[in-house]
């Protein structure tokens, strides 16, 4: 399970994607969500290492997640953009 993230710059109305990445969830969170809610083909990738978008690891893409299946989750990450 991951979220796609694209950064766009608007330069004189010429909007262009400048960066694309994916954001990873801690595996304990993914397991809890899959066990409770998920049904279907996306549950066939149970770990970040099995997800081909993270072939280089998740050290720079890992979200900080709080919460639980009952109250919901909040995921945060600071993304820095340098021009």
PyMOL Python script that loads the backbone (N, CA, C, O; Angstrom):
from pymol import cmd

cmd.read_pdbstr("""\
ATOM      1  N   UNK A   1       0.861  -1.160   0.000  1.00  0.00           N
ATOM      2  CA  UNK A   1       0.000   0.000   0.000  1.00  0.00           C
ATOM      3  C   UNK A   1       0.906   1.221   0.000  1.00  0.00           C
ATOM      4  O   UNK A   1       1.820   1.326   0.819  1.00  0.00           O
ATOM      5  N   UNK A   2       0.651   2.146  -0.922  1.00  0.00           N
ATOM      6  CA  UNK A   2       1.414   3.379  -0.975  1.00  0.00           C
ATOM      7  C   UNK A   2       0.574   4.477  -1.614  1.00  0.00           C
ATOM      8  O   UNK A   2      -0.447   4.211  -2.248  1.00  0.00           O
ATOM      9  N   UNK A   3       1.018   5.700  -1.437  1.00  0.00           N
ATOM     10  CA  UNK A   3       0.363   6.872  -2.020  1.00  0.00           C
ATOM     11  C   UNK A   3       1.324   7.486  -3.018  1.00  0.00           C
ATOM     12  O   UNK A   3       2.515   7.619  -2.737  1.00  0.00           O
ATOM     13  N   UNK A   4       0.818   7.857  -4.176  1.00  0.00           N
ATOM     14  CA  UNK A   4       1.641   8.553  -5.165  1.00  0.00           C
ATOM     15  C   UNK A   4       1.644  10.046  -4.859  1.00  0.00           C
ATOM     16  O   UNK A   4       0.622  10.609  -4.467  1.00  0.00           O
ATOM     17  N   UNK A   5       2.788  10.677  -5.038  1.00  0.00           N
ATOM     18  CA  UNK A   5       2.934  12.108  -4.800  1.00  0.00           C
ATOM     19  C   UNK A   5       3.639  12.732  -5.993  1.00  0.00           C
ATOM     20  O   UNK A   5       4.703  12.270  -6.406  1.00  0.00           O
ATOM     21  N   UNK A   6       3.039  13.791  -6.550  1.00  0.00           N
ATOM     22  CA  UNK A   6       3.685  14.557  -7.609  1.00  0.00           C
ATOM     23  C   UNK A   6       3.742  16.010  -7.188  1.00  0.00           C
ATOM     24  O   UNK A   6       2.787  16.546  -6.625  1.00  0.00           O
ATOM     25  N   UNK A   7       4.872  16.644  -7.467  1.00  0.00           N
ATOM     26  CA  UNK A   7       5.056  18.062  -7.204  1.00  0.00           C
ATOM     27  C   UNK A   7       4.993  18.778  -8.541  1.00  0.00           C
ATOM     28  O   UNK A   7       5.682  18.407  -9.491  1.00  0.00           O
ATOM     29  N   UNK A   8       4.158  19.811  -8.607  1.00  0.00           N
ATOM     30  CA  UNK A   8       4.005  20.599  -9.821  1.00  0.00           C
ATOM     31  C   UNK A   8       4.455  22.025  -9.580  1.00  0.00           C
ATOM     32  O   UNK A   8       4.209  22.582  -8.510  1.00  0.00           O
ATOM     33  N   UNK A   9       5.108  22.620 -10.558  1.00  0.00           N
ATOM     34  CA  UNK A   9       5.439  24.033 -10.525  1.00  0.00           C
ATOM     35  C   UNK A   9       4.593  24.748 -11.567  1.00  0.00           C
ATOM     36  O   UNK A   9       4.397  24.248 -12.675  1.00  0.00           O
ATOM     37  N   UNK A  10       4.101  25.907 -11.205  1.00  0.00           N
ATOM     38  CA  UNK A  10       3.308  26.713 -12.127  1.00  0.00           C
ATOM     39  C   UNK A  10       4.181  27.875 -12.559  1.00  0.00           C
ATOM     40  O   UNK A  10       4.357  28.834 -11.807  1.00  0.00           O
ATOM     41  N   UNK A  11       4.725  27.798 -13.758  1.00  0.00           N
ATOM     42  CA  UNK A  11       5.621  28.811 -14.295  1.00  0.00           C
ATOM     43  C   UNK A  11       4.947  29.478 -15.484  1.00  0.00           C
ATOM     44  O   UNK A  11       4.958  28.939 -16.591  1.00  0.00           O
ATOM     45  N   UNK A  12       4.355  30.663 -15.256  1.00  0.00           N
ATOM     46  CA  UNK A  12       3.644  31.404 -16.303  1.00  0.00           C
ATOM     47  C   UNK A  12       2.565  30.532 -16.943  1.00  0.00           C
ATOM     48  O   UNK A  12       2.417  30.496 -18.165  1.00  0.00           O
ATOM     49  N   UNK A  13       1.819  29.834 -16.093  1.00  0.00           N
ATOM     50  CA  UNK A  13       0.723  28.948 -16.496  1.00  0.00           C
ATOM     51  C   UNK A  13       1.187  27.730 -17.286  1.00  0.00           C
ATOM     52  O   UNK A  13       0.368  27.037 -17.890  1.00  0.00           O
ATOM     53  N   UNK A  14       2.482  27.464 -17.288  1.00  0.00           N
ATOM     54  CA  UNK A  14       3.003  26.247 -17.891  1.00  0.00           C
ATOM     55  C   UNK A  14       3.226  25.252 -16.756  1.00  0.00           C
ATOM     56  O   UNK A  14       4.328  25.150 -16.217  1.00  0.00           O
ATOM     57  N   UNK A  15       2.176  24.524 -16.400  1.00  0.00           N
ATOM     58  CA  UNK A  15       2.223  23.630 -15.248  1.00  0.00           C
ATOM     59  C   UNK A  15       2.894  22.316 -15.665  1.00  0.00           C
ATOM     60  O   UNK A  15       2.442  21.631 -16.582  1.00  0.00           O
ATOM     61  N   UNK A  16       3.977  21.988 -14.969  1.00  0.00           N
ATOM     62  CA  UNK A  16       4.756  20.808 -15.317  1.00  0.00           C
ATOM     63  C   UNK A  16       5.094  20.024 -14.052  1.00  0.00           C
ATOM     64  O   UNK A  16       5.474  20.602 -13.034  1.00  0.00           O
ATOM     65  N   UNK A  17       4.953  18.715 -14.129  1.00  0.00           N
ATOM     66  CA  UNK A  17       5.353  17.867 -12.994  1.00  0.00           C
ATOM     67  C   UNK A  17       6.868  17.914 -12.876  1.00  0.00           C
ATOM     68  O   UNK A  17       7.580  17.667 -13.850  1.00  0.00           O
ATOM     69  N   UNK A  18       7.359  18.229 -11.685  1.00  0.00           N
ATOM     70  CA  UNK A  18       8.797  18.337 -11.450  1.00  0.00           C
ATOM     71  C   UNK A  18       9.370  17.147 -10.696  1.00  0.00           C
ATOM     72  O   UNK A  18      10.557  16.841 -10.818  1.00  0.00           O
ATOM     73  N   UNK A  19       8.537  16.483  -9.925  1.00  0.00           N
ATOM     74  CA  UNK A  19       9.018  15.338  -9.152  1.00  0.00           C
ATOM     75  C   UNK A  19       7.868  14.381  -8.899  1.00  0.00           C
ATOM     76  O   UNK A  19       6.729  14.798  -8.692  1.00  0.00           O
ATOM     77  N   UNK A  20       8.176  13.109  -8.918  1.00  0.00           N
ATOM     78  CA  UNK A  20       7.186  12.074  -8.637  1.00  0.00           C
ATOM     79  C   UNK A  20       7.821  11.064  -7.685  1.00  0.00           C
ATOM     80  O   UNK A  20       8.973  10.667  -7.857  1.00  0.00           O
ATOM     81  N   UNK A  21       7.054  10.662  -6.686  1.00  0.00           N
ATOM     82  CA  UNK A  21       7.532   9.651  -5.747  1.00  0.00           C
ATOM     83  C   UNK A  21       6.331   8.907  -5.181  1.00  0.00           C
ATOM     84  O   UNK A  21       5.190   9.189  -5.544  1.00  0.00           O
ATOM     85  N   UNK A  22       6.588   7.975  -4.306  1.00  0.00           N
ATOM     86  CA  UNK A  22       5.543   7.256  -3.596  1.00  0.00           C
ATOM     87  C   UNK A  22       5.833   7.380  -2.111  1.00  0.00           C
ATOM     88  O   UNK A  22       6.987   7.484  -1.697  1.00  0.00           O
ATOM     89  N   UNK A  23       4.771   7.368  -1.315  1.00  0.00           N
ATOM     90  CA  UNK A  23       4.901   7.449   0.136  1.00  0.00           C
ATOM     91  C   UNK A  23       4.513   6.107   0.745  1.00  0.00           C
ATOM     92  O   UNK A  23       3.478   5.535   0.402  1.00  0.00           O
ATOM     93  N   UNK A  24       5.345   5.617   1.641  1.00  0.00           N
ATOM     94  CA  UNK A  24       5.165   4.285   2.234  1.00  0.00           C
ATOM     95  C   UNK A  24       4.526   4.372   3.611  1.00  0.00           C
ATOM     96  O   UNK A  24       4.718   5.347   4.338  1.00  0.00           O
ATOM     97  N   UNK A  25       3.775   3.355   3.956  1.00  0.00           N
ATOM     98  CA  UNK A  25       3.188   3.209   5.280  1.00  0.00           C
ATOM     99  C   UNK A  25       4.009   2.198   6.084  1.00  0.00           C
ATOM    100  O   UNK A  25       4.536   1.246   5.508  1.00  0.00           O
ATOM    101  N   UNK A  26       4.128   2.383   7.394  1.00  0.00           N
ATOM    102  CA  UNK A  26       4.768   1.346   8.210  1.00  0.00           C
ATOM    103  C   UNK A  26       4.029   0.013   8.020  1.00  0.00           C
ATOM    104  O   UNK A  26       2.803  -0.012   7.920  1.00  0.00           O
ATOM    105  N   UNK A  27       4.770  -1.068   7.972  1.00  0.00           N
ATOM    106  CA  UNK A  27       4.164  -2.366   7.670  1.00  0.00           C
ATOM    107  C   UNK A  27       3.152  -2.812   8.714  1.00  0.00           C
ATOM    108  O   UNK A  27       2.209  -3.529   8.380  1.00  0.00           O
ATOM    109  N   UNK A  28       3.319  -2.411   9.964  1.00  0.00           N
ATOM    110  CA  UNK A  28       2.338  -2.768  10.999  1.00  0.00           C
ATOM    111  C   UNK A  28       0.984  -2.119  10.694  1.00  0.00           C
ATOM    112  O   UNK A  28      -0.062  -2.721  10.937  1.00  0.00           O
ATOM    113  N   UNK A  29       1.002  -0.906  10.169  1.00  0.00           N
ATOM    114  CA  UNK A  29      -0.234  -0.211   9.800  1.00  0.00           C
ATOM    115  C   UNK A  29      -0.876  -0.902   8.601  1.00  0.00           C
ATOM    116  O   UNK A  29      -2.081  -1.156   8.593  1.00  0.00           O
ATOM    117  N   UNK A  30      -0.070  -1.202   7.599  1.00  0.00           N
ATOM    118  CA  UNK A  30      -0.590  -1.892   6.414  1.00  0.00           C
ATOM    119  C   UNK A  30      -1.233  -3.215   6.806  1.00  0.00           C
ATOM    120  O   UNK A  30      -2.321  -3.539   6.330  1.00  0.00           O
ATOM    121  N   UNK A  31      -0.575  -3.980   7.664  1.00  0.00           N
ATOM    122  CA  UNK A  31      -1.115  -5.276   8.100  1.00  0.00           C
ATOM    123  C   UNK A  31      -2.446  -5.106   8.821  1.00  0.00           C
ATOM    124  O   UNK A  31      -3.388  -5.861   8.579  1.00  0.00           O
ATOM    125  N   UNK A  32      -2.524  -4.120   9.703  1.00  0.00           N
ATOM    126  CA  UNK A  32      -3.769  -3.892  10.455  1.00  0.00           C
ATOM    127  C   UNK A  32      -4.910  -3.493   9.531  1.00  0.00           C
ATOM    128  O   UNK A  32      -6.033  -3.973   9.686  1.00  0.00           O
ATOM    129  N   UNK A  33      -4.632  -2.620   8.575  1.00  0.00           N
ATOM    130  CA  UNK A  33      -5.671  -2.172   7.639  1.00  0.00           C
ATOM    131  C   UNK A  33      -6.102  -3.328   6.740  1.00  0.00           C
ATOM    132  O   UNK A  33      -7.298  -3.550   6.551  1.00  0.00           O
ATOM    133  N   UNK A  34      -5.143  -4.063   6.187  1.00  0.00           N
ATOM    134  CA  UNK A  34      -5.482  -5.198   5.326  1.00  0.00           C
ATOM    135  C   UNK A  34      -6.315  -6.232   6.083  1.00  0.00           C
ATOM    136  O   UNK A  34      -7.282  -6.766   5.539  1.00  0.00           O
ATOM    137  N   UNK A  35      -5.949  -6.516   7.321  1.00  0.00           N
ATOM    138  CA  UNK A  35      -6.660  -7.526   8.092  1.00  0.00           C
ATOM    139  C   UNK A  35      -8.091  -7.109   8.403  1.00  0.00           C
ATOM    140  O   UNK A  35      -8.967  -7.961   8.553  1.00  0.00           O
ATOM    141  N   UNK A  36      -8.332  -5.820   8.500  1.00  0.00           N
ATOM    142  CA  UNK A  36      -9.658  -5.332   8.879  1.00  0.00           C
ATOM    143  C   UNK A  36     -10.519  -4.944   7.688  1.00  0.00           C
ATOM    144  O   UNK A  36     -11.702  -5.280   7.647  1.00  0.00           O
ATOM    145  N   UNK A  37      -9.941  -4.236   6.713  1.00  0.00           N
ATOM    146  CA  UNK A  37     -10.749  -3.623   5.662  1.00  0.00           C
ATOM    147  C   UNK A  37     -10.514  -4.143   4.256  1.00  0.00           C
ATOM    148  O   UNK A  37     -11.464  -4.349   3.501  1.00  0.00           O
ATOM    149  N   UNK A  38      -9.284  -4.352   3.907  1.00  0.00           N
ATOM    150  CA  UNK A  38      -8.949  -4.538   2.497  1.00  0.00           C
ATOM    151  C   UNK A  38      -9.317  -5.916   1.980  1.00  0.00           C
ATOM    152  O   UNK A  38      -9.062  -6.937   2.619  1.00  0.00           O
ATOM    153  N   UNK A  39      -9.911  -5.911   0.827  1.00  0.00           N
ATOM    154  CA  UNK A  39     -10.183  -7.127   0.074  1.00  0.00           C
ATOM    155  C   UNK A  39      -9.857  -6.804  -1.379  1.00  0.00           C
ATOM    156  O   UNK A  39     -10.188  -5.721  -1.861  1.00  0.00           O
ATOM    157  N   UNK A  40      -9.229  -7.708  -2.062  1.00  0.00           N
ATOM    158  CA  UNK A  40      -8.961  -7.470  -3.471  1.00  0.00           C
ATOM    159  C   UNK A  40      -7.492  -7.584  -3.825  1.00  0.00           C
ATOM    160  O   UNK A  40      -6.680  -8.004  -3.000  1.00  0.00           O
ATOM    161  N   UNK A  41      -7.145  -7.209  -5.057  1.00  0.00           N
ATOM    162  CA  UNK A  41      -5.813  -7.469  -5.591  1.00  0.00           C
ATOM    163  C   UNK A  41      -4.692  -6.684  -4.902  1.00  0.00           C
ATOM    164  O   UNK A  41      -3.564  -7.174  -4.857  1.00  0.00           O
ATOM    165  N   UNK A  42      -4.951  -5.503  -4.371  1.00  0.00           N
ATOM    166  CA  UNK A  42      -3.876  -4.728  -3.769  1.00  0.00           C
ATOM    167  C   UNK A  42      -3.337  -5.354  -2.501  1.00  0.00           C
ATOM    168  O   UNK A  42      -2.222  -5.030  -2.092  1.00  0.00           O
ATOM    169  N   UNK A  43      -4.081  -6.233  -1.867  1.00  0.00           N
ATOM    170  CA  UNK A  43      -3.604  -6.886  -0.647  1.00  0.00           C
ATOM    171  C   UNK A  43      -2.584  -7.980  -0.950  1.00  0.00           C
ATOM    172  O   UNK A  43      -2.060  -8.607  -0.030  1.00  0.00           O
ATOM    173  N   UNK A  44      -2.299  -8.214  -2.221  1.00  0.00           N
ATOM    174  CA  UNK A  44      -1.323  -9.242  -2.577  1.00  0.00           C
ATOM    175  C   UNK A  44       0.114  -8.759  -2.382  1.00  0.00           C
ATOM    176  O   UNK A  44       1.048  -9.541  -2.553  1.00  0.00           O
ATOM    177  N   UNK A  45       0.309  -7.485  -2.027  1.00  0.00           N
ATOM    178  CA  UNK A  45       1.646  -6.945  -1.769  1.00  0.00           C
ATOM    179  C   UNK A  45       1.698  -6.594  -0.279  1.00  0.00           C
ATOM    180  O   UNK A  45       1.422  -5.455   0.097  1.00  0.00           O
ATOM    181  N   UNK A  46       2.049  -7.560   0.565  1.00  0.00           N
ATOM    182  CA  UNK A  46       1.917  -7.380   2.010  1.00  0.00           C
ATOM    183  C   UNK A  46       3.021  -6.560   2.675  1.00  0.00           C
ATOM    184  O   UNK A  46       2.838  -6.083   3.795  1.00  0.00           O
ATOM    185  N   UNK A  47       4.160  -6.387   2.008  1.00  0.00           N
ATOM    186  CA  UNK A  47       5.275  -5.672   2.626  1.00  0.00           C
ATOM    187  C   UNK A  47       5.823  -4.619   1.669  1.00  0.00           C
ATOM    188  O   UNK A  47       5.638  -4.713   0.456  1.00  0.00           O
ATOM    189  N   UNK A  48       6.497  -3.620   2.226  1.00  0.00           N
ATOM    190  CA  UNK A  48       7.111  -2.598   1.378  1.00  0.00           C
ATOM    191  C   UNK A  48       8.195  -3.193   0.483  1.00  0.00           C
ATOM    192  O   UNK A  48       8.334  -2.783  -0.669  1.00  0.00           O
ATOM    193  N   UNK A  49       8.956  -4.144   0.990  1.00  0.00           N
ATOM    194  CA  UNK A  49      10.015  -4.747   0.178  1.00  0.00           C
ATOM    195  C   UNK A  49       9.459  -5.552  -0.990  1.00  0.00           C
ATOM    196  O   UNK A  49      10.162  -5.757  -1.979  1.00  0.00           O
ATOM    197  N   UNK A  50       8.214  -6.013  -0.898  1.00  0.00           N
ATOM    198  CA  UNK A  50       7.577  -6.745  -1.996  1.00  0.00           C
ATOM    199  C   UNK A  50       6.944  -5.811  -3.022  1.00  0.00           C
ATOM    200  O   UNK A  50       6.531  -6.255  -4.094  1.00  0.00           O
ATOM    201  N   UNK A  51       6.864  -4.521  -2.701  1.00  0.00           N
ATOM    202  CA  UNK A  51       6.266  -3.527  -3.600  1.00  0.00           C
ATOM    203  C   UNK A  51       7.360  -2.999  -4.524  1.00  0.00           C
ATOM    204  O   UNK A  51       8.312  -2.372  -4.058  1.00  0.00           O
ATOM    205  N   UNK A  52       7.238  -3.245  -5.818  1.00  0.00           N
ATOM    206  CA  UNK A  52       8.317  -2.898  -6.737  1.00  0.00           C
ATOM    207  C   UNK A  52       8.623  -1.401  -6.797  1.00  0.00           C
ATOM    208  O   UNK A  52       9.704  -1.034  -7.257  1.00  0.00           O
ATOM    209  N   UNK A  53       7.732  -0.531  -6.358  1.00  0.00           N
ATOM    210  CA  UNK A  53       8.040   0.906  -6.376  1.00  0.00           C
ATOM    211  C   UNK A  53       9.060   1.276  -5.315  1.00  0.00           C
ATOM    212  O   UNK A  53       9.635   2.363  -5.367  1.00  0.00           O
ATOM    213  N   UNK A  54       9.298   0.390  -4.350  1.00  0.00           N
ATOM    214  CA  UNK A  54      10.273   0.653  -3.295  1.00  0.00           C
ATOM    215  C   UNK A  54      11.515  -0.221  -3.439  1.00  0.00           C
ATOM    216  O   UNK A  54      12.110  -0.621  -2.438  1.00  0.00           O
ATOM    217  N   UNK A  55      11.905  -0.515  -4.654  1.00  0.00           N
ATOM    218  CA  UNK A  55      13.074  -1.365  -4.866  1.00  0.00           C
ATOM    219  C   UNK A  55      14.345  -0.750  -4.296  1.00  0.00           C
ATOM    220  O   UNK A  55      15.308  -1.466  -4.022  1.00  0.00           O
ATOM    221  N   UNK A  56      14.359   0.573  -4.113  1.00  0.00           N
ATOM    222  CA  UNK A  56      15.528   1.243  -3.530  1.00  0.00           C
ATOM    223  C   UNK A  56      15.363   1.509  -2.035  1.00  0.00           C
ATOM    224  O   UNK A  56      16.168   2.229  -1.445  1.00  0.00           O
ATOM    225  N   UNK A  57      14.338   0.942  -1.424  1.00  0.00           N
ATOM    226  CA  UNK A  57      14.094   1.129   0.005  1.00  0.00           C
ATOM    227  C   UNK A  57      13.053   2.200   0.277  1.00  0.00           C
ATOM    228  O   UNK A  57      12.543   2.830  -0.650  1.00  0.00           O
ATOM    229  N   UNK A  58      12.739   2.404   1.548  1.00  0.00           N
ATOM    230  CA  UNK A  58      11.694   3.358   1.939  1.00  0.00           C
ATOM    231  C   UNK A  58      12.198   4.426   2.913  1.00  0.00           C
ATOM    232  O   UNK A  58      11.393   5.154   3.495  1.00  0.00           O
ATOM    233  N   UNK A  59      13.495   4.528   3.094  1.00  0.00           N
ATOM    234  CA  UNK A  59      14.019   5.434   4.122  1.00  0.00           C
ATOM    235  C   UNK A  59      13.613   6.889   3.886  1.00  0.00           C
ATOM    236  O   UNK A  59      13.437   7.633   4.851  1.00  0.00           O
ATOM    237  N   UNK A  60      13.465   7.306   2.651  1.00  0.00           N
ATOM    238  CA  UNK A  60      13.097   8.699   2.356  1.00  0.00           C
ATOM    239  C   UNK A  60      11.606   8.881   2.088  1.00  0.00           C
ATOM    240  O   UNK A  60      11.140  10.012   1.946  1.00  0.00           O
ATOM    241  N   UNK A  61      10.857   7.789   2.017  1.00  0.00           N
ATOM    242  CA  UNK A  61       9.432   7.873   1.680  1.00  0.00           C
ATOM    243  C   UNK A  61       8.489   7.434   2.797  1.00  0.00           C
ATOM    244  O   UNK A  61       7.275   7.402   2.593  1.00  0.00           O
ATOM    245  N   UNK A  62       9.013   7.098   3.963  1.00  0.00           N
ATOM    246  CA  UNK A  62       8.179   6.546   5.035  1.00  0.00           C
ATOM    247  C   UNK A  62       7.362   7.634   5.731  1.00  0.00           C
ATOM    248  O   UNK A  62       7.905   8.630   6.209  1.00  0.00           O
ATOM    249  N   UNK A  63       6.059   7.423   5.775  1.00  0.00           N
ATOM    250  CA  UNK A  63       5.152   8.321   6.486  1.00  0.00           C
ATOM    251  C   UNK A  63       5.217   8.068   7.984  1.00  0.00           C
ATOM    252  O   UNK A  63       5.507   6.955   8.423  1.00  0.00           O
ATOM    253  N   UNK A  64       4.948   9.101   8.757  1.00  0.00           N
ATOM    254  CA  UNK A  64       4.766   8.954  10.200  1.00  0.00           C
ATOM    255  C   UNK A  64       3.263   8.819  10.418  1.00  0.00           C
ATOM    256  O   UNK A  64       2.499   9.711  10.049  1.00  0.00           O
ATOM    257  N   UNK A  65       2.841   7.717  11.010  1.00  0.00           N
ATOM    258  CA  UNK A  65       1.407   7.428  11.118  1.00  0.00           C
ATOM    259  C   UNK A  65       1.020   7.235  12.576  1.00  0.00           C
ATOM    260  O   UNK A  65       1.699   6.536  13.328  1.00  0.00           O
ATOM    261  N   UNK A  66      -0.087   7.869  12.964  1.00  0.00           N
ATOM    262  CA  UNK A  66      -0.683   7.657  14.271  1.00  0.00           C
ATOM    263  C   UNK A  66      -2.124   7.227  14.074  1.00  0.00           C
ATOM    264  O   UNK A  66      -2.702   7.447  13.010  1.00  0.00           O
ATOM    265  N   UNK A  67      -2.703   6.618  15.091  1.00  0.00           N
ATOM    266  CA  UNK A  67      -4.104   6.218  15.040  1.00  0.00           C
ATOM    267  C   UNK A  67      -4.277   4.725  15.027  1.00  0.00           C
ATOM    268  O   UNK A  67      -3.338   3.964  15.265  1.00  0.00           O
ATOM    269  N   UNK A  68      -5.511   4.314  14.743  1.00  0.00           N
ATOM    270  CA  UNK A  68      -5.834   2.891  14.702  1.00  0.00           C
ATOM    271  C   UNK A  68      -7.059   2.684  13.816  1.00  0.00           C
ATOM    272  O   UNK A  68      -7.657   3.640  13.322  1.00  0.00           O
ATOM    273  N   UNK A  69      -7.417   1.417  13.627  1.00  0.00           N
ATOM    274  CA  UNK A  69      -8.544   1.095  12.749  1.00  0.00           C
ATOM    275  C   UNK A  69      -9.872   1.630  13.269  1.00  0.00           C
ATOM    276  O   UNK A  69     -10.791   1.862  12.484  1.00  0.00           O
ATOM    277  N   UNK A  70      -9.985   1.827  14.563  1.00  0.00           N
ATOM    278  CA  UNK A  70     -11.246   2.303  15.137  1.00  0.00           C
ATOM    279  C   UNK A  70     -11.416   3.805  14.978  1.00  0.00           C
ATOM    280  O   UNK A  70     -12.462   4.268  14.522  1.00  0.00           O
ATOM    281  N   UNK A  71     -10.396   4.567  15.350  1.00  0.00           N
ATOM    282  CA  UNK A  71     -10.514   6.035  15.314  1.00  0.00           C
ATOM    283  C   UNK A  71     -10.011   6.637  14.010  1.00  0.00           C
ATOM    284  O   UNK A  71     -10.251   7.814  13.745  1.00  0.00           O
ATOM    285  N   UNK A  72      -9.325   5.859  13.199  1.00  0.00           N
ATOM    286  CA  UNK A  72      -8.771   6.361  11.943  1.00  0.00           C
ATOM    287  C   UNK A  72      -7.287   6.663  12.085  1.00  0.00           C
ATOM    288  O   UNK A  72      -6.724   6.577  13.177  1.00  0.00           O
ATOM    289  N   UNK A  73      -6.674   7.011  10.987  1.00  0.00           N
ATOM    290  CA  UNK A  73      -5.245   7.248  10.939  1.00  0.00           C
ATOM    291  C   UNK A  73      -4.949   8.662  10.460  1.00  0.00           C
ATOM    292  O   UNK A  73      -5.725   9.255   9.710  1.00  0.00           O
ATOM    293  N   UNK A  74      -3.812   9.192  10.907  1.00  0.00           N
ATOM    294  CA  UNK A  74      -3.280  10.450  10.408  1.00  0.00           C
ATOM    295  C   UNK A  74      -1.847  10.169   9.981  1.00  0.00           C
ATOM    296  O   UNK A  74      -1.030   9.705  10.776  1.00  0.00           O
ATOM    297  N   UNK A  75      -1.557  10.453   8.728  1.00  0.00           N
ATOM    298  CA  UNK A  75      -0.205  10.253   8.202  1.00  0.00           C
ATOM    299  C   UNK A  75       0.397  11.622   7.915  1.00  0.00           C
ATOM    300  O   UNK A  75      -0.260  12.499   7.353  1.00  0.00           O
ATOM    301  N   UNK A  76       1.668  11.794   8.312  1.00  0.00           N
ATOM    302  CA  UNK A  76       2.342  13.066   8.077  1.00  0.00           C
ATOM    303  C   UNK A  76       3.746  12.824   7.513  1.00  0.00           C
ATOM    304  O   UNK A  76       4.374  11.787   7.728  1.00  0.00           O
ATOM    305  N   UNK A  77       4.192  13.837   6.785  1.00  0.00           N
ATOM    306  CA  UNK A  77       5.555  13.836   6.262  1.00  0.00           C
ATOM    307  C   UNK A  77       5.892  15.250   5.837  1.00  0.00           C
ATOM    308  O   UNK A  77       5.062  15.941   5.245  1.00  0.00           O
ATOM    309  N   UNK A  78       7.078  15.673   6.129  1.00  0.00           N
ATOM    310  CA  UNK A  78       7.553  16.970   5.642  1.00  0.00           C
ATOM    311  C   UNK A  78       8.286  16.718   4.327  1.00  0.00           C
ATOM    312  O   UNK A  78       9.217  15.915   4.265  1.00  0.00           O
ATOM    313  N   UNK A  79       7.855  17.414   3.283  1.00  0.00           N
ATOM    314  CA  UNK A  79       8.471  17.274   1.972  1.00  0.00           C
ATOM    315  C   UNK A  79       9.183  18.585   1.660  1.00  0.00           C
ATOM    316  O   UNK A  79       8.549  19.640   1.624  1.00  0.00           O
ATOM    317  N   UNK A  80      10.467  18.530   1.437  1.00  0.00           N
ATOM    318  CA  UNK A  80      11.250  19.721   1.109  1.00  0.00           C
ATOM    319  C   UNK A  80      11.468  19.782  -0.388  1.00  0.00           C
ATOM    320  O   UNK A  80      11.759  18.769  -1.026  1.00  0.00           O
ATOM    321  N   UNK A  81      11.327  20.967  -0.944  1.00  0.00           N
ATOM    322  CA  UNK A  81      11.513  21.161  -2.374  1.00  0.00           C
ATOM    323  C   UNK A  81      12.554  22.262  -2.559  1.00  0.00           C
ATOM    324  O   UNK A  81      12.376  23.377  -2.068  1.00  0.00           O
ATOM    325  N   UNK A  82      13.621  21.956  -3.253  1.00  0.00           N
ATOM    326  CA  UNK A  82      14.662  22.935  -3.520  1.00  0.00           C
ATOM    327  C   UNK A  82      14.677  23.228  -5.019  1.00  0.00           C
ATOM    328  O   UNK A  82      14.622  22.316  -5.844  1.00  0.00           O
ATOM    329  N   UNK A  83      14.750  24.463  -5.343  1.00  0.00           N
ATOM    330  CA  UNK A  83      14.776  24.846  -6.768  1.00  0.00           C
ATOM    331  C   UNK A  83      16.192  25.004  -7.235  1.00  0.00           C
ATOM    332  O   UNK A  83      16.426  25.322  -8.401  1.00  0.00           O
TER     333      UNK A  83
END
""", "prot")
cmd.dss("prot")
cmd.show_as("cartoon", "prot")
cmd.util.cbc("prot")
cmd.orient("prot")
